Amino acid sequence: MNGVELTNILPHMKVNLRSYLINNANTALINARNRLHEVGNNVYEQAQDQGMKIYLI
């Protein structure tokens, strides 16, 4: 690949890398949200089993 070809492809590589990183970040946030939801449900269920009341703010 010569310099001209490389110069022409670099902007596309930059866009692809940016899209890849944003997609990975979005996936990580979704996974974290889902895990936090699971933990919250577990805490709520354990509290109910022990007769405790939890008030959501």
CNS distance restraints for C-alpha pairs under 8 A (distance, minus, plus):
assign (resid   1 and name CA) (resid   5 and name CA) 6.06 0.50 0.50
assign (resid   1 and name CA) (resid   6 and name CA) 6.49 0.50 0.50
assign (resid   2 and name CA) (resid   6 and name CA) 6.23 0.50 0.50
assign (resid   3 and name CA) (resid   7 and name CA) 6.03 0.50 0.50
assign (resid   4 and name CA) (resid   8 and name CA) 6.20 0.50 0.50
assign (resid   5 and name CA) (resid   9 and name CA) 6.27 0.50 0.50
assign (resid   6 and name CA) (resid  10 and name CA) 6.09 0.50 0.50
assign (resid   7 and name CA) (resid  11 and name CA) 7.71 0.50 0.50
assign (resid   8 and name CA) (resid  12 and name CA) 7.91 0.50 0.50
assign (resid   9 and name CA) (resid  13 and name CA) 6.29 0.50 0.50
assign (resid  10 and name CA) (resid  14 and name CA) 6.15 0.50 0.50
assign (resid  11 and name CA) (resid  15 and name CA) 6.32 0.50 0.50
assign (resid  12 and name CA) (resid  16 and name CA) 6.11 0.50 0.50
assign (resid  13 and name CA) (resid  17 and name CA) 6.03 0.50 0.50
assign (resid  14 and name CA) (resid  18 and name CA) 6.10 0.50 0.50
assign (resid  15 and name CA) (resid  19 and name CA) 6.13 0.50 0.50
assign (resid  16 and name CA) (resid  20 and name CA) 6.08 0.50 0.50
assign (resid  17 and name CA) (resid  21 and name CA) 6.13 0.50 0.50
assign (resid  18 and name CA) (resid  22 and name CA) 6.12 0.50 0.50
assign (resid  19 and name CA) (resid  23 and name CA) 6.02 0.50 0.50
assign (resid  20 and name CA) (resid  24 and name CA) 6.20 0.50 0.50
assign (resid  21 and name CA) (resid  25 and name CA) 6.15 0.50 0.50
assign (resid  22 and name CA) (resid  26 and name CA) 6.10 0.50 0.50
assign (resid  23 and name CA) (resid  27 and name CA) 6.14 0.50 0.50
assign (resid  24 and name CA) (resid  28 and name CA) 6.15 0.50 0.50
assign (resid  25 and name CA) (resid  29 and name CA) 6.21 0.50 0.50
assign (resid  26 and name CA) (resid  30 and name CA) 6.19 0.50 0.50
assign (resid  27 and name CA) (resid  31 and name CA) 6.15 0.50 0.50
assign (resid  28 and name CA) (resid  32 and name CA) 6.09 0.50 0.50
assign (resid  29 and name CA) (resid  33 and name CA) 6.08 0.50 0.50
assign (resid  30 and name CA) (resid  34 and name CA) 6.16 0.50 0.50
assign (resid  31 and name CA) (resid  35 and name CA) 6.12 0.50 0.50
assign (resid  32 and name CA) (resid  36 and name CA) 6.06 0.50 0.50
assign (resid  33 and name CA) (resid  37 and name CA) 6.14 0.50 0.50
assign (resid  34 and name CA) (resid  38 and name CA) 6.31 0.50 0.50
assign (resid  35 and name CA) (resid  39 and name CA) 6.25 0.50 0.50
assign (resid  36 and name CA) (resid  40 and name CA) 6.08 0.50 0.50
assign (resid  37 and name CA) (resid  41 and name CA) 6.16 0.50 0.50
assign (resid  38 and name CA) (resid  42 and name CA) 6.18 0.50 0.50
assign (resid  39 and name CA) (resid  43 and name CA) 6.18 0.50 0.50
assign (resid  40 and name CA) (resid  44 and name CA) 6.12 0.50 0.50
assign (resid  41 and name CA) (resid  45 and name CA) 6.07 0.50 0.50
assign (resid  42 and name CA) (resid  46 and name CA) 6.09 0.50 0.50
assign (resid  43 and name CA) (resid  47 and name CA) 6.10 0.50 0.50
assign (resid  44 and name CA) (resid  48 and name CA) 6.19 0.50 0.50
assign (resid  44 and name CA) (resid  54 and name CA) 7.03 0.50 0.50
assign (resid  45 and name CA) (resid  49 and name CA) 6.15 0.50 0.50
assign (resid  46 and name CA) (resid  50 and name CA) 6.35 0.50 0.50
assign (resid  47 and name CA) (resid  51 and name CA) 6.27 0.50 0.50
assign (resid  47 and name CA) (resid  52 and name CA) 4.97 0.50 0.50
assign (resid  47 and name CA) (resid  53 and name CA) 6.79 0.50 0.50
assign (resid  47 and name CA) (resid  54 and name CA) 7.31 0.50 0.50
assign (resid  48 and name CA) (resid  52 and name CA) 5.42 0.50 0.50
assign (resid  48 and name CA) (resid  53 and name CA) 6.63 0.50 0.50
